[in-house]
Amino acid sequence: MRINESTLVAAPAETVWNYLADPENYLRFMSGITHWEVAGDRPNGLGARYRILLGVGAAEVGGLVEMVEWNEPFDIAWHSVTGVDNRGRFRIREERPGRTRIEYRLAYGVIGGGLAGLLTEVAAVYPMRQQMRRTLRQLKRQVEHEQRRLETERRRGARRTAVS
Amino acid sequence: MYYRVGRPRGLAERAVGYARKRVEERLTARLEDRDPDYLREALPLLWLLSTFYFRAEVRDLGNIPPDKPVLLVGNHSGGNIIVDTFVFSLAFSTYFGVERPFHQLAHNLAIAWPVAGGMLRKSGTVSASHEHAEQALEAGAPVLVYPGGDWETHRPSWKSGEIDFAGRKGFIQLALDAGVPIVPVVSIGGQETALFLSQGGGLARALRLDRLFRLKVLPISIALPWGLNVGDFAGHIPLPSKITIEVLPPIDLEREFGPDPDPDEVYEHVTSQMQEALDGLAAERRLPVIG
């Protein structure tokens, strides 16, 4: 099953990328996440690994994922290594100056799960989609807040330069 | 003449030998019978049942150390259809991944069931013995035991909120021998999947079931689809009772009770901690079955 959600944020792609590239931020915006831990030596970048768990229904689902695409400032993609099979992507595209679309894609499934596997995939669509929407809402709020902070800093710096 | 006498005897011996082998095979479950791929493929069905039928909730799995063997000690509920074990297995497997070995101990009769026995083996269940548990712990796997066993799982439904290990302390020696901490796992809701009336301990003794099959009980319940259900040997259809499970912090026996812990003191400590947590879970429930 593949779910795709997107949002438009009032920030350039660079700000979005910098926010998404920092693993410490994920616990702040990922909805339903119960565990996010860097697993390995690399905190981010291609090949970085994280142990992620997401509360879905009666279980915390997830496992070890590995970053398989790290294409600054356009794409971050991951695949599961252990745990429930899944792959995901944040696709970042600046539609016009200062306005960036973030697409959040998630595909999951259980190979060999039979009819129950199929039913589970369908039953999980609604809660997963709701979580992805909440994630994007929180991400938009956080990134736009970060952008306002950067702009304020820039204005303050410009004023200081003008006074001196 | 020699052949006439000898041949039937050989056949009979072979038949008895074959039957014995089959029974032994059915009663034996090895650690390596666990099959992670089978578990992965079984997770969707367990998730569907746990989420929509039992509205299950499993709390504080993070209390289980991620990389060490531990002895998980649970209260047993639900008669022979141990719903909370299935819910816990799902939660454990999704939280730590099916790749992490995890074993449960079960009564020989459960392992010997024609279809369910095979499924239990593949999901990591081994027949209940000190030796099997020690082997699993030595191999680095968490092991789930239910000291209360058949006695506790068939307790009357109105005693759902009581921990009753019937004074069985073998799990303490097991943890000490293996040098692993005890992690209590408390669950509620399983005893509302049927109306359990009595353990039938006296009846089991009268029929010598304890000597013949290691059965201390001959439980009596009212359960689907049988109505009056004596023995629960064929299981029952569980009512959709809400299952809530809580994992308590690990208890390091040597650190808390010194190098030579007194089993009575440890038993008292573990059961009182579990009772306290179970009281909390019971207080959250407003209605039977619905939760």
Interface residues (C-beta under 8 A of the other chain):
Chain A: H35 L53 G57 A58 A59 E60 V61 G62 G63 L64 T82 G83 V84 V110 I111 G112 G113 G114 A116 G117 L119 T120 E121 A123
Chain B: D37 R40 E41 L43 P44 L45 W47 L48 S50 T51 F52 F54 R55 A56 E57 V58 L61 G62 V87 L90 A91 T94 Y95 G97 V98 E99
